[in-house]
Amino acid sequence: MSAAKDRINTIARHLAANGADQSSPASSIPKKRESLLKWNGWGYKDSKFEFDHKNHMFSFTGERYRIGSQNLPLFSQWVETALGVDLKKRFYSQSESEALDLPKPIVNEQLMNDLLKTSIAHSFDASDRLFRSHGHCLHEIFTLRGDKFKRVPDLVVWPKAHEEVVTIVKLATDHNVVVIPFGGGTSVSGALECPENENRMIISLDTSQMNRVLWVDHQNLTAHIECGIFGQDLERELAKHGLCTGHEPDSYEFSSLGGWVATRASGMKKNIYGNIEDILVHVKMVTPKGTVERNCQVPRISSGPDIHHFILGSEGTLGVITEVTLKCENLLEKHESDIENWYFHHQNQPLQSYLCVDRALKRGDSGCLTEEIPTDGDTKTSDKQEL
């Protein structure tokens, strides 16, 4: 495809606000999140610390992380001395069945009649409601393990696109129903907790099914993405285009793009790539009064107040973020430490194999490495671009 034709197609996708491939990518976290993630703690069910009281030693389970399936002989000493934990004392969590003993949901019949006329997925299931009743503040985890939340969402909904969010918010506004947006559920601000004296129906709007990369602009290094995509999935999808965001908060595996904007997130590489506000180009948010967004997609407008400034860090109090445009970086910049490691320790292995196959592509489809790329001048088009 010529550069001109590629550019025209990119502009067309901008105007249409969609991309060539509108199928949702496979998500690392399933819709029924509690099937994979801990219901009463952080992370995956199969990844946790276990303590052997007989040998006074910790181990870490699972194969997802580099410390998986290993004994950690010095960790118990560190926990005792640095954290002051008495490992002789044990605290047992309540069972999941005890935690799922929830009050009956408050149901607004008029809203449900209208919702049933749509194709929007929804659930009154107790496990769905409990999982979306909290973030990961310390007091919320302790409540899960030994107490009860006094109020939880009454209904969970899963919109698949911006238009379905508009429908849900309009129904909630028309019928005086509360909506709490739910992204990755990693909040540590208390924003996901339901007010215990709220007598209206409360809907938890789960954005996880809105996880498409709608378009990528390679010339301007930007991408337009739906809000519900998880951090690890976002980087995987952008890597297919040779790009990355460089934004990696500690919650990167489980938090969502919309959550990053709503919480004004910061990442471990902020000194290089910036915080979320530094890479944000455009954001679309649904409110009870309608959709809020800039009327053009440019990094900066020198006219009037910047609406991004009140959306960033709003914690879901003003509306539901549905789509975001981010600045991206060429993927190679994300692997500077890998290149340095190759230079000093692995020059017996070709850089292309060490960096691209083993790390960037993680032994996935490496056919792109030998694609024929037209070059300028008299160079034959059959020449191959190599590192």
N, C-alpha and C positions, 0 to 999 in steps of 0.2 A: 504494500500500500504506500502511495506517495505521501510525502510530508504534508502537502497541501490538502489531499483528501482526508488524511488523518485529522488535520486541524479542523476541517469543515465538520467532520463527524463529531468531534469533541464539542464544537459550538452548538451543534444540533442537540446533543445530549444535555448541555447546559440549559438551553431554552425549553426542552421538554422535561427537564428535571428527572430524567431516568437514563439508564444505560442500556447497552446492547443485551446484556445478560441479566434478566430480572428474577432469576431463580435465587432463592435464599441459599447461602452456603451452609454446609454442615456445621452445626454449632458444637463447640467442645462441651457445653453444658446443656443437658436436655431440658425440655419444657417442664418435665416433672423433676425439678432440681434435687429434691430430697432423695431421689433414687441414686444419685451419685455423690452428693455433698452431705456433710454432717448436718443433722437437724439441730444440734445443740452446741455447735462450735465452728471453728474456722476450717475451711478446706475440704479435701476429698475424704470420703469414708475410709479408704484404704491407706491413707497417709497420716500417721500419728505416732507420737512418742509412747512407748510402753516401758514400764519400770519393773524390773525383776528384783523383788525385795530380798530374795535369797542371796543373790550375787551383788546386790546394791549397784545395779547397772541399768542404764537406759539403752534402748534400741529404737530404731525408726523403721516403721513398716512400709511396705509397698515398693514399687519400682519407678515411680514417677520422678523422683529426685535423686541426686547423686549420693545422698546419705541413706537411701532406701536399703532395707534388708541388711543393716549393719549394726553391730554393737558399738556403743559410744562410751568407752571406759572412763573417760575424764569428764564427761558431761555432768554426772551426778555431783561431783565435787564442785564444779562451777556453779551449779544450781543452788547448792547449799551455801557456798561462801559469797557469791556475787548477788544472788537474789534473796538469800536468807530464808529459803524454803525448808521446812521440816518434812523430810520425805517419809517420816514414820507416821505422819497424820494422813488420813485418807478421807476424801470427800466423794461420796457416791452420788451420781446424777439420778434423777428420777427417770423412769422408763418413758419411752416415747408414747406409749398408750396412755400413761398418766397425763402427759403434757397435752395430748390431743383431746382431753376431756374439756371441750370448749362450750361456751354458751351458744344457744341457737342463734343463727344470724338474724339481724333485723332486715326485713325485706320490704322494699318499696314496690308494691305490686304494679303500679303504673309504669315505672321504669322497666321492670322486668317484661311487661307486655310489649313494650316498644323494642327492648333489646332482643327479644326472641324473634322479631321480624327481620333482624339482620343475621349475618353469618359470623358474627364475632364470637370467638370461643370464650367460654366462661365456666366457672366452677364454684360450687359451694363446699367442696371437699375440705374436711378439717385440716388435713396435712398441708394443702395448698394455702389455706388461710393462715395457719400458724407460721409457715415458713416465711410469709410476707408480712408478718406483724412486727418485725424488728430489724435492726441493723446489727452491728457488731461492737457496740459499746460494752464495756465490762459489766455494767449493771444489767444489760439485756441478756448477756450470756448466763449470768448467775440466775436470772429469772427463769430462763429456759431449763436450767439444770436442777432447780429446786423450788420453783414457785409458779405462779400463774400470771399471765398478762390480764389486766382487768378489762381490756378492750382489744379486740383483734378485728381485721377486716371481715366484712360480711360476705363479700363476693370478690373473686379474682377474675379479671378479664385479660385477654391476650390479643390486642390489635395486631394486624399484620402490615399496616401502612399508615401514613399520615392521615388519609381520609377517614380511616376507622377511628383514629384518636379524636378527630373532629366530631364524629358521630357520638362517641362516648361522652365527651365533655359537654356537648349540647344536651344530651339526654340528662346528664347529671345536673346541669344548670336548670333545665326545664322542670325537673322533679325534686329539686332541693336535696341532692345527694352529694356526699363528700367523695372526692377523688384524691388518692395518694399515689403519685407515680413511683414505680418500683423498677430500678435498673438492675444492678448486680447484687443489691442487698448488703453491700459492704460499708454502709454509712456508719460513721462514728460520731454523728452529731445529734442523734435522737430524732432525726427528721422522719423516720418511718414508723415511729410509735403512734398509735391511735389515741386521741384524747379520751380518757376513761369516762368522762361524763357526756360524750357525744351520743345523742339519741337518734340522729339521722343514720340512714344506711351509709356504710363506708365501703367504697370500691378501691381495691388495690389494682392499679393499672400496670401490668407487667409488660415491659417493652421488649422482652427477649426475642420475640418473633419478628421484630423489625431489625434485621441484621444484614442488610444488603449494602454493598458498595455500589452506589448508583452510577457514578462515573469517575473517571480518573483523567486528569489533564497533565500529560507528561511534560508539556512545554513549560507550564507555569508551576509544576510540582504541587498540585492540589488534588484533593479527592473529596467527593460528596458522598456522605455515608449516613445510613439510618442510625438512630440513636441507641438501639438496643444491642448492638454488636459488642461482644466481650473483647477485652484488650488483646488476649492471645489470638482470637480469631481475626481481629482487625489487622494485626501484624502479619498473620499468615496470608490473608487475602491481598494485602498491599505488596507483599513479597513476590507475588505472582507477576506484579508489574515492575519489579525491581526497586520498590520504594518502601519506606518505613516512616513512622511518625517520630520516633525517638522519645516518645512520652511513655514512661514506665513507672507509674506509682507502685507502691508496695502491693496494692491490691490488683495489680495488672491482670492476673489470671482470671479473676472473677468479677471485676468491676466493668461497667459499661461506658461507652463513649458519652452518652447523654448524662450519665452520672458524673463523669469528669467535668463536664461543663457546669452542671447544676451545683457541684460542690467546689468549683474553682480549684481543681486538683493541681497538685504539683508532683513531679517525678524525680527519680534518682539522677537523671541526666539533665536537669533543668539548666545547669550552668552552660551546657552546650546547645540544647534544643529549645530551652525555655519552658515556662509553665503552660498550662492549657490556654490561658488568655493570650499568650504570645504566638500560638500556632493556629488560633481560631480565625477563620476568614468570614464565615457566615453561619448563622443558626436560625432555625425555624422553631417557633414555640406556639402551641395551641393554648389559648386562654378562654375563659368564659365569655369574653367580648369578641373573640375571633382569633385569627392567626397573626402573630407578630413576627416580622422579619424585615430586613433591609430590602429596598426595591432594586438593588443591584448587588452583584457578588464581587466586591472589590475589598482589598484589605483595609482601606481607610477612606472615610468620607469627611471632608472638612465643612460640614454643614449640620448644625444642630447637635443635640446630645446623641451619644452612641448607645443604641438600645442594648448592645452586647453587655454594657457595664451593669445593667440591672438584671440581666438574665444570668450572667456568671455569678455563681454562689447563691442563687436564689433558693436552692434546696427544695425545689418542687412547690414552693408556696405560691408562685405566680402563674404557673401553667405547666404543660407537659412538653418538653423538648422532643422534637420528632426527627429532625434532620440536621446535619452538621457538615460544614466544609472546613477541611483542615489543610494547613501547609504540610508538605511531606519532604522527606530527604531521600536522596539516592541511597539505596540499601548498603552500598559499600561503606558509607560513613559510619554505619552502625557496627562494623566489624574491624575497627582500627586495632583493638586489642588482639583480635585473632591474627591479623596481619603481622603485628609485632611479635606474637608468639611463634608464628611460622618462621619469621626472619631469624630468630635467635635459636630455635629448637627443632624445626621440622623442615629444613630446606632439602632434605633427602626426598621429600614428597612434593609433587608439582603444586604450585599455589592454587591453580584452578581446582584441583581435586580437594585440597585441604580446606580451602575457603568456601568454594561454591557447592561442591557435592556434599561434603561432610557437615557444613555448618549452615550456610545460607539456605540451601535446599533440603538439608537434612535427609539426604539420599532419596529425595523425591524425584519428580520429573526433571532430568538434567538435559533433555534434548535441546533446550533453548541455548545451551552453551556452544552448540555447533551450528546454530542457524546462520545462514548466509545473509550478510548485511551489506547493502549497496554503499559504496564509498565515493567521495568526491574525486574530481580529477580524472587521471587516466588509469587509476587502479581498476582492475577487473572486478566485476560484481561478484565473482566467485570467491574472492578473498574472504577469509573468515576473521572476524574481530576477536582477538584474544586478550587476556589480561596482560 
